């Protein structure tokens, strides 16, 4: 315990220094790209080695000689870059031979990055990186020194654009989330959701949907979102009559959607902006309609299930007054508004996030209700939280750089694109299904960001070759990398929800897939109709949004067996068919879908009137 306490005391100021360094860089302009990224990686590696030491034979985690050796290796490899930076940038890649020190430093840094990645996110991504390096060395027979040159001596490997996104974008937005959480915004989100939806049918379920979509702005992890909001919403849902598996599924789906909901999305959205060479605000705009459709379907699923079971909302005395919530703590929304206003005015996303972060504590001091308990210690803790919450993303991005560097060097991406196109036999639907399956499988073993990066390298070029516009292709990959969190057999968000609900994991997974079914269909919608991404003229966009919303609504009604009243089997079939016909744009399919909806609406209303007693 003494050893652990000492390590914690050492790690605390390093975490604070990491946060302050990134705040300073954003405020006063970053150094050279390679130096900035290497510094970001250095902070992350040191903190991981201190906070996630290897397990000893007695099962305890403590800093031992192996961790010290790793720390020394990282200092040597990164120190070599810092000390000899002019040499790094002036040498000619692939032409100038690596020195013995260059090669040794490259091997050591690869070892450090792979092992640190394993410590924070598991084996899946390091094994993937090793497989791609093995392919480069033994299948395409790349010279080992050339591979080391690519991965260590350039910005096409470990120090590539993905690590740059972690350093420039992810770090500051995670810091913003930590500051928001420390000033009590999490409880504001919960009370706000209770005040808005708590009294309606199935109120606690709707509270979970609203609060989780809001909490996604301060949490980049679906599992963390579930554990924070689910601890309150799941017991409320069970108490008002929802089955435990359904309660777990609602929370898992709503929490997973936090990564796709603007204004502050998951880390992969920043990587997407970097890959496409557009602003983060543009990516957020593309994501807006699909995210709203996702949550409309989720909200509708909760409503229809509650109506089918005859569930009521929470008693009035348990629901806070909306007026009181906004008067007492509504000002805590101001930092989010600052970020939105800054991006709307054209400022860079990191600078807007910096302004929002710096505003959190002063704004919390404005009222006595939020001022209580605020002190310098909370700022210290928020800086630590921000640094620690960035570690997994930083190492995932560094390790993904190994994958990208290997693919770029060998041309595997082009080869894989041709394979997918040949397998799909020029069928876009088949290629999309292959891409969706790849995203879900990759997402089962690694976080969203590296899963998305691997898909961009291997799968996205294939569907673009078959005619999908670039933003839609990237958004498609992004969506399915996220949806693995609710897709069995490895559905981490569902596991977290099921543990809180004390529900069977498989039943909870099935409920989550039903509730989040629209999430699996919406990506196909915007591939066939890019207007859903605000690409095109306004009449086309409005038409696409209206028909897509109708489709998502009918899908939820079909899967949960209720519209205005419990539905018959044939009505559910017609509603499901209507939802599917509205996926593909076109006047004929839209008319067919609307016609099917009209039949069901007529049946529901007509039978309801016939059942009523005559006056």
Secondary structure as UniProt FT lines:
FT   HELIX           2..28
FT   HELIX           33..51
FT   TURN            57..58
FT   HELIX           65..83
FT   HELIX           85..90
FT   TURN            93..95
FT   HELIX           100..121
FT   HELIX           123..134
FT   HELIX           135..139
FT   HELIX           144..152
FT   TURN            155..159
FT   HELIX           161..165
FT   HELIX           166..170
FT   HELIX           171..182
FT   TURN            183..184
FT   HELIX           185..197
FT   TURN            198..199
FT   TURN            201..202
FT   HELIX           203..215
FT   TURN            216..218
FT   HELIX           222..239
FT   TURN            240..241
FT   HELIX           244..256
FT   HELIX           257..259
FT   HELIX           267..276
FT   HELIX           280..309
FT   HELIX           316..318
FT   HELIX           322..329
FT   HELIX           330..333
FT   HELIX           334..344
FT   TURN            345..346
FT   HELIX           349..364
FT   TURN            365..366
FT   HELIX           368..371
FT   TURN            372..373
FT   HELIX           376..410
FT   HELIX           412..424
FT   TURN            425..426
FT   HELIX           428..445
FT   HELIX           448..455
FT   HELIX           456..460
FT   HELIX           461..465
FT   TURN            466..467
FT   HELIX           470..483
FT   HELIX           484..486
FT   HELIX           492..501
FT   HELIX           505..515
FT   HELIX           517..528
FT   HELIX           530..533
FT   HELIX           538..560
FT   HELIX           569..581
FT   TURN            582..583
FT   HELIX           587..611
//
